Amino acid sequence: MDHRATLRLFLCGDVMTGRGIDQILPHPGDPTLYEDYVKDAREYVRLAELANGRIERPVDFSSIWGDALAELETATPDFRIINLETSITTSGRYWPGKAVHYRMHPRNIGSLSAARIDCCCLANNHVLDWGREGLRETLETLDAAGLGHAGAGLDDAGASAPAVLDGGPKGRVLVYALGSATSGIPDGWAATPRASGVNLLPDISEKTAHAFTERIGRDRRPGDAVVASIHWGGNWGFAIAPAQVRFARALVDGGVDVVHGHSSHHARGLELYRGRLVIYGCGDFLTDYEGIGGYEEFRADLALMYFADVTLGGSEPVRTRLIPMRMRQLRLERASADEARWLSMILNRAGEPFGTAVTLHDDGAMTVGSGG
């Protein structure tokens, strides 16, 4: 392995292929919901149509990715990493006491294969929406499709194990997925030696960060790149909790190359800390929120594709390129020039406390660098 080799990673925020999106795919599951206001998943399709026009269905598996597929082909990432925020199951045993439950029919797994996803991060607050039976079916479906995953398992050892993405001569990436109760993950979802569940952090203290990086030290080989994918924090707002900053920096100090933070419904600030990339909140990526009112000032319909070039061995700063996207008619399309300008303004404002800035280019893409 060449320790000077560079691996390009594609990262994004929440991919929610359940509920409304599941209903437009070739094999829609039972649309029954147990929400306070919406009882049928097809209602989310109707809301999207009211906002932006009729959606012919069923769509093929690749349709929901829209223009993102062309961007992926152009960027040619070595590995594609997402936060998969849905259960993949036919189970009807929903988790009681939760306001929202996401599920995608297992026969719609082609919607993930169509984007050639390498790793689904599962340590989030929706993967057990349909109970431990639903989690087992999710894991079995991903395994059968040859899709890597991390952050949930049949016991705590499986939930905490990294996904090992092997690039052959170019080297390996270890992807760890971790969840924080600050994102709404119930305490009862934590995996134990005898129960399935998610890799739930006890807290986001520096002590916990140090314990985690000690584990990384035992797992990694010389030259391995490491991604820590963390589901944390609330849904709205640009403020980043000081505890999150301390935790992320402690991870980098302990050898993490990319902190892949998600949970917020919109993009939050970025930091280049000691040359490593910290994404405090990726924002949503694929969702069925189109047409739902509230929080319009945050433009949750806008999304970002993150392409991070990581030099193995950590000898060079992580170089990052962002592609602005938006959801329309339940598919991704390139954001407009005005939308890209708005996103760059928001990212620059959010990055000021970290001395991090983005540069918007004529093609609508952005690059991340020092704001100093």
C-alpha positions, 0 to 999 in steps of 0.5 A: 500500500502507498501511504501517500495515496489519496482516497476520495470519499463521498459523504452525505447526510440523512438518506430517508428512503422510507415512508413517502419515497418507498411509496413511489418505488417499484415495491411500496410497502404497507403505507400505514403510519402511526403518526399523530397527523398522518396515517398513510405514507402516500400522504407525503407523496401528495404533499410533494405533488401539491408543492411541485407537480405530479410524480409519475410512479412507480419510478425506477430505483435510480430516479430518486438520486436524480442529478446526484448520479451524474455528479458521482460519476464525474467525481469518481469517489473510491467509497460512498458513505451515507447515513441511512435513516430508515428501517428496511423491513416488512415488520408491522411492530412499530416502536411505541412512544415514537412520533415518526416511524420510517420503513422501506420495503426490502424489495426496494433495496435496489434504490441503494444499490443504484447509487453504488453505496459502500457503507450505510451508517445506522447509528441513528434514531430511526433504524429501530423504528420497527423494533428489533425484528425490523433491525434484523431484517434491515441487517439481513437485507443490506448483507444480502445486497452486499452493502456495507454497514456500521453502527447497529448490530445483533449485539454490542460487538456487531454494533460497534465494529467498523465497516472496513472499506478496502481499496486494494493498493490504495488502502483501507477506510475504517468507518465507525458509526456512533449515535448520541442521545442528543439526536433523539435515540432512545436509551433502550436502543443501545446494543448490549452483549445480549440484545441487538441495537445501535452503537450508542455513546454514553455521552459526548465527553472528551473521556468517551472520545479518548476511549473511542480513539483507543479502540481505533488504535487497536483496529487500524493498520498503518496508513488506514484512513478513519471516518467517525460518522456521528448522529448527534444534536437537534434538528434546527439551528446553526449553533453548535454545542461546545461539547460537540466541538470538544468531542470532534477535536478529541477524535481528530487528536486521536487519529480520526481523519473525517468527522461525519456529523449528521442529524440536523435537517439543514447544513451546519458549519464545517471545520478544518481542524489540524487539517482534518475535516469536521462536518458538524451537520451534513443536513438532509439528503434524500427525504420526503419532507417536500411540501411540509411547512415550517422552518422555511428559513433553513431551506431544508430542501437544499442538500450538499454532496461532500467529496473529501480527498483523504491522503493516507497516513495523514500527511496532507490536509483533507481537501473537500469539494461540495456540490449543492443539490435540492429535493424536488418531486422526490428526486435530487437535482442540481441547485440553482445559482442563487441557491448555491450562493445562499448556501455558500453564505450560510456555510461561511457565516457558520464557519466563522467561529472555526476559521473555515470558509468555502469558495463558490466557483463558477460551476456552482461547486464549492471548495473548503479552506481556511477563512483566515 
